[in-house]
């Protein structure tokens, strides 16, 4: 078993609150909803969830500290919790899931996702963009309390402001204490008798928010940037949600991207392939000069070093690969056809018998 404290990045003397905070941070970063298709992140998420399931339980933590292992089943806190969405990620902190003891009241703010389109040129240079998004913010009329102006929320009489209630049941094993979310206040620890008319007692209203996003060069399509605390506002003692900006790179018909490298193609004439030439092709930001050596064959691939895209946080750019095709004319006039026959004869090749002249080609098509 891996060291559970190292998995969460905390010391062996860490408090319960420090362990909880470390897990929340890692879970937000590694949750499968945030990293679709990333198996490494999924495995890491399972590991930190198992570590938290053990270290958040006083009895299991004491056993682990003493013996270096526990009898918790392999897989830890998977199942319905793992399959949930990121908005369900912290449900365990507000009820009985995972055996976590309730320490705070209120609702966390919602996480917000924004999709941002980028061009290949912006990937090359990096760019600063402003994104406008909708989030749930504190109601300006009640300052987020949910209570009508001039009034205040009251402490919930059922849970005494704790957000949870304890039930004791007698079983053949003895008394079993369970902790559940208070149904009177829905876990908020308070109730609002006179609701704010503007937000109808919710304490939140939809609003526009603006964030400045500094996108580094070399980002990949589908990657995301994480901005803690820039999501929805919390209610009560919750924490603000986070903003996730997902980056979508618009396809460029000129290139196929393969990480930092780019692939393109160019068609040249038979004389250019046979005699060699210097041609200009499209690059991402500027034209690129490409030397075609004499005798270039169809399907030859050339590499232009450093003409690709930068590697993320890397010092060097990738390369541009150019596949060469040779154009074969569909129609020839009589003079061109004669020159090709003379070329074949001079090369010692068999003289073609096809009717490649303009009139001959038209005649063949009409037949």
N, C-alpha and C positions, 0 to 999 in steps of 0.2 A: 504493500500500500504506500502511495506517495505521502509525503509529509503534508498533513491537512492544513497546518498553519502556513506553510510555504505556498500551497495552492491558493489561499486567500490573501497572501501577502501581508500577514500580520504576525506579531511576535507571540510567543507562548504565554505571555502575561497579558495579552490583549483583553480588554473588557468585552462584555456581551454586546455593548453598543458599538464598539469598534469592529467586532466581527460582523455584526449586522450591516454596518455601513460599507465594509469592504465587499461583502457579498452583493449588496444592492448595486454597487458600482460595476462589479464584474458581470453580474447577470444582465444588466442593461446593455453592456458591450457585446456579450457573447450569445444573447438569446437568438434562436434560429429565425425568428421573424425579422431580426435586424441583419442576419447573415445568411440569406437564403442560398442553399446549395454549398455552403462552406462546412464540410464535414469536420475539419479540424476545430473550428469554433464550436460546433455541436458537441464534440467529444469533450472539449474543455468546459463547456457549459455543464455537462453531466458531472464532471469531476468536482467543479466548485459547488454545485448543488449538493452533492453527496457530502463534501467537506462541511458545508453549512449545516446540513441536517444533523451531523454529529456534534459539531462544536457549539451549536445553539442550544443543545440539550445538556443541562448541567450533569446529569448522570452519565450520559454517553461520553461527554467531554472528560469527566474524571476518569472513566474507564480507559479512554484512549491515552490520556496523559500518563496513566500508571502502567498500562500493558502495551501501548503502541498499536492497539487494534480494538475493534468492537464487534459485536455480533449483528450489526446492522446489515441487511441484505445488500448484495452488490447491486449497484444501480441507483441507490440512494433515493432522491426525490424525483423520480420520473413519473410516468403515468399521466393523469389528467393535468397535473400542474405543468409538466413539460410540454404537453400538447397545446396548452393555452396560448392566447395571443400575448403580445408584450403589454397590453393594457391590463391583462390578468396576472402579470408577472408577480406583483407584490400582494396578491390576495392573501398569501400565507401570513403576512404581517398583520392582518386585520381579522383573523379568525383562528381556527384550530389547526390549519394545515401545517404540517411539519413540527407541530408542538411548540411553535414560537410563542412566547409570552408577549401580550400586548403592552406596549410601553408608551405609545403615542396615540393621539386621537386626530380626527380630521380625515380629509381625502387628499391624496396626492394629485397634482396636476396631470393632465393627459399629455402623453408624448405626441409630437406633431411631425408628420413627414411632408417634405417638399421635394418635388422632382425638378431638376435643373438641367436644361439642354445646353450642351457645349459643342462647339465646332472643333475640328481637328486642329485648326490654327490656335485655338484657345488652349487645347491640350499641350501644344508645342511651347507656348509662351507662358502659360499660367495666366490667371485673370482674377480680378476682384469684381464680384457681382453683388448687387443688392437683391434680396429676395423678400417679397411681401407674402405673408401667409395669414391665415385665420387661426385664431386660438381662443380659448376661453380665458378671459381676464376678469379681474375683480370688478364687480359692479360698481360704477362710480357713485351711484345713489346711496348705497349702504356700505361702501368700502369693503365689500366682500363678506360682511357678516350675515347677509340674508334677511336681516331684520329691518323693519320699516324705520325711516328716519325718526330719531328721538327715542327709539327703543333698543334693546339689546337682547341677544340670545340668552337663554337660561340654561343652567346646568341640568342635564338629564336626570330626572329623579330615579329612573330605573337602574342606571349604572353609576350614578354619582360622578358623572363626567369622565369615566374611564373608557367608555366606548365598548366595553365587553361586560358580560355577566358570567358568573361562575355557577354551574349546576353541579349538584352532588347527587349521584345515583348509587343505590345500594345493589351490589351484585354478589354472587357466590364467592367472588374473590375479595369482597370487602367494598368499601366506598370508593367510587371513582369520580374524580373531579374533572369536569370538562369546561373549557372556556369558549364561549361563542360570542359572535358580534351582537351587540344590543339591538333588538328589533325596534325599540322605541325611537332611538336616534340614528339608526343605521350606522352605528360605529363612530359617529361624530362627537359624542360626549356632550352634546347640547341640543336643545330644541328651540325652534323659533315659533312663537305663538302669533306674533303680528308680523306677517311676511312683507318684505319689501315689494312694492307693486311693480317696480321696474324689472327685477329679475325673478319675481315670483318666489322669493325665498331661497333661491339656489345660491346666491352670493356671486354668481358668475354670469357674464354676458359675452357673446361672441364679439371679437374685435380684431382689427388689422394690426399686424406687427411687422416690423422690418428688421432684417438681420443682414449684416455685411459679411460676405463669404469670401475669404481669400483662398482661391483654388490653386494649388501648386502645379507646376508643369508635370506631365507624365501620368495623370490620373487615368484609371481604366474605366470603361463603360460598366455601370452597375455598382461602382464603389460608392461609399457614402462618407459624410463628415458628420461628426457628433458635436452638438453644442449643449452641454448640460445647463439646465435651468432656464432655457429659452423657449420651453413649451408652455403648456397651459398653467395658469395660476392655481395654487392649492386652496383648499378650504380648511379652516381650523388649523390644526398642527401638522398638516401634510407638507410635502416638499414639492417644489415646482417640477413640472414635466420637462422633458428634453426635446430638442429640435434635431431631427435627422434630415440632412440634405443628401438626396440620392442623385448621383451624377450620371446623365445619359449622354453619350457622345453620338452626335448625328453622323450617319453614314456619309462618307465621301466617295462618290462614284469613281474617282480616279485611283483609289487605293484600297487594298485589303490590309487591315491592321493585324499584326501578329506580335502582341506585346509592344516593345519599343521599335520593332521593325515594321517597315511598310513594303508592300508588294504591288507593283504596277506592271503594265505591259505596253509595248510600243511596236508598231508595224513599220518596217522599212522596205524599200524597193530591192529588187534583185541586184541592180548595179551597186547600191549602197552596201549590200551584204558581200558582194564579190570584191569590190574595190576598197571598201572601208569608207568611213565618213565621220564627221563630228556633228552630232545633232543636239537639239535642245528639247528637254522634256519637262513636264510639270513637276515641281517639288511642292512641299507643303506651303512654304512661304515665298519662295523665289524659284525661278527656273534653274534647272540643273543641266550642266553640260555633260554629255555622254559620248565617249569615244567608241566608235564601232570599228574594230580591226578588220582588215581584209580577210575574206574567207569565212565570215561569221555564218554559222549554220542556224536554220530555224530552230527555235526552242532553246537557244543559248540564254543563260541567265547571267546578268552582270550585277555587280554589287557596288553601290556608291556609298562609301563609308561615311558615317556621321550625318547622313541626310534623312534619317528616320526621326523618331520621336524621343524625347528624353526619358530616361528611367526615373521613376518616382524617387525623389531624394537621392538620385544618382548624379555623377559628375559628367557622364558621357551620353551622347545620343546614340540611338540605334542606327541601323543601316537601311538604305533603300535598295530593294532588289527589283531588277528590271528584266522581264522576260521578253525576248525578241521574236517576233513573227515576221515572215517575209511575204509581202504582198505579191500575188500572181495576177497580172492583168486579165480581166475577163474578155476583152476585145483588143485586137491588134489590127492596125492597117497593114497594107501589103508591104510597105517599107520596113516596118517593125518585124513582121514575120520573116522577111528575107534576111534581115540582120541576124535573127536567132538561128535560122537554118545555116547561115554562113558560120556563126559561132560554133554550132554543133559540129559542122564539118571540120573547122579548124582545130577543134578539141579532140578530133578523132572519134567522136561519138556518132552513133547512127542518126542520120538526118530524119527528123520527125516527118511523118506523112500526113499529119492532121491538117485540115483546112482552117488555119487560124486567122486568115485575113478577114477584114471587115465584111466583105461581100460573102466570103465563104461561111463566116459565122452566122450571118443573117440567113443565108440559104439553108443551113443546117437546122436553124431554129424553126423555119417555116415548114420544113418537112416534118 
